[in-house]
Structure formats: C-alpha cells, structure tokens
C-alpha cells in the first residue's frame, strides 16, 4: 500500500525548492501537490492529459478556457486535455492535489512513439 501525509509531502516539496511535487506515478495516473503563495503567479501550460485539481486549502480564482470561478477548500476542478487553465487572484496560499490521467507527460511520449 502507498499512503501519504500532506504534511510530509509539503515538507519534501519545500526541501526540493519546488512549487509542485509529484508523489505518485503509474502509467495510468500521477498525483502531485501544487502550492501557490498568496499573490503568486501560476505559470503552468496546458497538458495533453486529463487533469483534476482538489483544493485542500486557500482561496483563489481559476480560469479554464474562457471561464473564471472562485475556488476554496473542497473545490474540484477538471481541465480537459489541451485546454488552457491557470489559477489567479490568489488571496490565501493555495494547496492543490493534482491528478493526471494518464500520468503527466505520458501523452507526449505516446504521440512521439506514433510518429
């Protein structure tokens, strides 16, 4: 069994000096912890994988394609493959669990193999 504690994951993320820490990867799924500080900028690009965010803590706005909505603890956001999305107007440090299916980056690898 794999089991994780958010406090341990956050410590590992801080020690690595990263905003994003992937902590589980299988071919079909990857999970990570993404933290954006209040007032911070989400510079991510769209992905070829399906992506789901679960807001653990914090408050912000999220834009998916051309739609904005507020997010808070308990919010769940789905970003379809290739659709532009980003968090903005972050008023409280934002902690997000991020789920990719298939695992992040694998859609690019499959595209390369088909060429």
C-alpha beads as a LAMMPS data file, in Angstrom:
LAMMPS data file: protein, C-alpha beads

115 atoms
114 bonds

1 atom types
1 bond types

-500.0 500.0 xlo xhi
-500.0 500.0 ylo yhi
-500.0 500.0 zlo zhi

Masses

1 110.0

Atoms # bond

1 1 1 0.000 0.000 0.000
2 1 1 1.111 3.532 -0.717
3 1 1 -0.125 6.108 1.780
4 1 1 0.833 9.754 2.083
5 1 1 0.539 12.549 4.620
6 1 1 0.142 16.059 3.234
7 1 1 2.442 17.487 5.903
8 1 1 5.232 15.104 4.790
9 1 1 4.630 15.884 1.122
10 1 1 4.690 19.615 1.798
11 1 1 7.971 19.283 3.699
12 1 1 9.510 17.332 0.802
13 1 1 8.264 19.950 -1.666
14 1 1 9.777 22.793 0.369
15 1 1 13.090 20.928 0.778
16 1 1 13.197 20.429 -3.008
17 1 1 12.540 24.160 -3.527
18 1 1 9.598 23.477 -5.868
19 1 1 6.001 24.626 -6.206
20 1 1 4.995 21.169 -7.497
21 1 1 5.934 17.760 -6.099
22 1 1 4.857 14.622 -7.915
23 1 1 4.453 11.912 -5.287
24 1 1 2.821 9.023 -7.126
25 1 1 3.274 7.784 -10.706
26 1 1 1.839 4.810 -12.545
27 1 1 1.335 4.586 -16.313
28 1 1 -2.360 5.440 -15.959
29 1 1 -2.187 8.122 -13.250
30 1 1 0.081 10.573 -11.485
31 1 1 -0.559 12.687 -8.405
32 1 1 1.148 15.765 -7.116
33 1 1 0.966 18.550 -4.571
34 1 1 0.996 22.052 -6.060
35 1 1 1.321 25.097 -3.800
36 1 1 0.958 28.692 -4.938
37 1 1 1.523 31.531 -2.461
38 1 1 -0.948 34.363 -1.957
39 1 1 -0.297 36.900 -4.700
40 1 1 1.688 34.288 -6.660
41 1 1 1.572 33.544 -10.373
42 1 1 0.564 30.207 -11.867
43 1 1 2.773 29.896 -14.948
44 1 1 1.735 26.389 -15.984
45 1 1 0.888 25.446 -19.565
46 1 1 -1.967 23.228 -20.681
47 1 1 -1.309 19.483 -20.727
48 1 1 -2.273 16.662 -23.063
49 1 1 -3.551 14.597 -20.138
50 1 1 -6.832 14.961 -18.290
51 1 1 -6.265 16.885 -15.090
52 1 1 -8.237 17.263 -11.863
53 1 1 -7.441 19.671 -9.027
54 1 1 -8.716 19.294 -5.481
55 1 1 -8.332 22.434 -3.358
56 1 1 -7.001 21.389 0.046
57 1 1 -6.626 24.932 1.376
58 1 1 -6.562 28.525 0.220
59 1 1 -8.663 30.810 -1.932
60 1 1 -8.216 31.990 -5.494
61 1 1 -9.809 32.210 -8.908
62 1 1 -9.306 29.630 -11.623
63 1 1 -9.675 30.203 -15.338
64 1 1 -10.364 27.188 -17.530
65 1 1 -10.548 28.174 -21.201
66 1 1 -12.531 31.437 -21.011
67 1 1 -14.462 30.723 -17.795
68 1 1 -13.495 32.078 -14.352
69 1 1 -14.747 30.875 -10.988
70 1 1 -13.689 31.167 -7.379
71 1 1 -12.175 28.176 -5.584
72 1 1 -11.834 27.342 -1.902
73 1 1 -11.193 24.255 0.233
74 1 1 -13.230 21.386 -1.166
75 1 1 -13.452 22.734 -4.737
76 1 1 -12.788 20.229 -7.516
77 1 1 -11.770 21.481 -10.966
78 1 1 -11.479 19.445 -14.175
79 1 1 -9.238 20.666 -17.008
80 1 1 -9.681 18.710 -20.254
81 1 1 -6.586 17.808 -22.272
82 1 1 -5.083 20.777 -24.105
83 1 1 -7.440 23.340 -22.556
84 1 1 -5.699 26.460 -21.188
85 1 1 -6.101 26.825 -17.425
86 1 1 -4.456 28.663 -14.556
87 1 1 -5.062 29.906 -11.041
88 1 1 -5.011 33.654 -10.413
89 1 1 -6.049 36.287 -7.876
90 1 1 -4.684 34.052 -5.121
91 1 1 -5.738 35.628 -1.819
92 1 1 -4.683 32.776 0.514
93 1 1 -1.845 30.289 -0.037
94 1 1 -3.316 27.659 -2.355
95 1 1 -2.635 23.935 -1.748
96 1 1 -3.838 21.674 -4.513
97 1 1 -3.821 17.931 -5.047
98 1 1 -3.307 17.375 -8.776
99 1 1 -4.401 14.196 -10.563
100 1 1 -3.242 13.449 -14.132
101 1 1 -4.688 10.614 -16.227
102 1 1 -2.724 9.140 -17.820
103 1 1 0.401 10.112 -15.880
104 1 1 1.714 13.625 -16.604
105 1 1 3.843 13.725 -19.730
106 1 1 2.874 10.280 -20.987
107 1 1 0.546 11.597 -23.706
108 1 1 3.556 13.342 -25.300
109 1 1 5.546 10.114 -25.156
110 1 1 2.728 8.175 -26.829
111 1 1 2.469 10.846 -29.559
112 1 1 6.227 10.566 -30.182
113 1 1 6.037 6.756 -30.455
114 1 1 3.281 7.028 -33.070
115 1 1 5.394 9.288 -35.308

Bonds

1 1 1 2
2 1 2 3
3 1 3 4
4 1 4 5
5 1 5 6
6 1 6 7
7 1 7 8
8 1 8 9
9 1 9 10
10 1 10 11
11 1 11 12
12 1 12 13
13 1 13 14
14 1 14 15
15 1 15 16
16 1 16 17
17 1 17 18
18 1 18 19
19 1 19 20
20 1 20 21
21 1 21 22
22 1 22 23
23 1 23 24
24 1 24 25
25 1 25 26
26 1 26 27
27 1 27 28
28 1 28 29
29 1 29 30
30 1 30 31
31 1 31 32
32 1 32 33
33 1 33 34
34 1 34 35
35 1 35 36
36 1 36 37
37 1 37 38
38 1 38 39
39 1 39 40
40 1 40 41
41 1 41 42
42 1 42 43
43 1 43 44
44 1 44 45
45 1 45 46
46 1 46 47
47 1 47 48
48 1 48 49
49 1 49 50
50 1 50 51
51 1 51 52
52 1 52 53
53 1 53 54
54 1 54 55
55 1 55 56
56 1 56 57
57 1 57 58
58 1 58 59
59 1 59 60
60 1 60 61
61 1 61 62
62 1 62 63
63 1 63 64
64 1 64 65
65 1 65 66
66 1 66 67
67 1 67 68
68 1 68 69
69 1 69 70
70 1 70 71
71 1 71 72
72 1 72 73
73 1 73 74
74 1 74 75
75 1 75 76
76 1 76 77
77 1 77 78
78 1 78 79
79 1 79 80
80 1 80 81
81 1 81 82
82 1 82 83
83 1 83 84
84 1 84 85
85 1 85 86
86 1 86 87
87 1 87 88
88 1 88 89
89 1 89 90
90 1 90 91
91 1 91 92
92 1 92 93
93 1 93 94
94 1 94 95
95 1 95 96
96 1 96 97
97 1 97 98
98 1 98 99
99 1 99 100
100 1 100 101
101 1 101 102
102 1 102 103
103 1 103 104
104 1 104 105
105 1 105 106
106 1 106 107
107 1 107 108
108 1 108 109
109 1 109 110
110 1 110 111
111 1 111 112
112 1 112 113
113 1 113 114
114 1 114 115
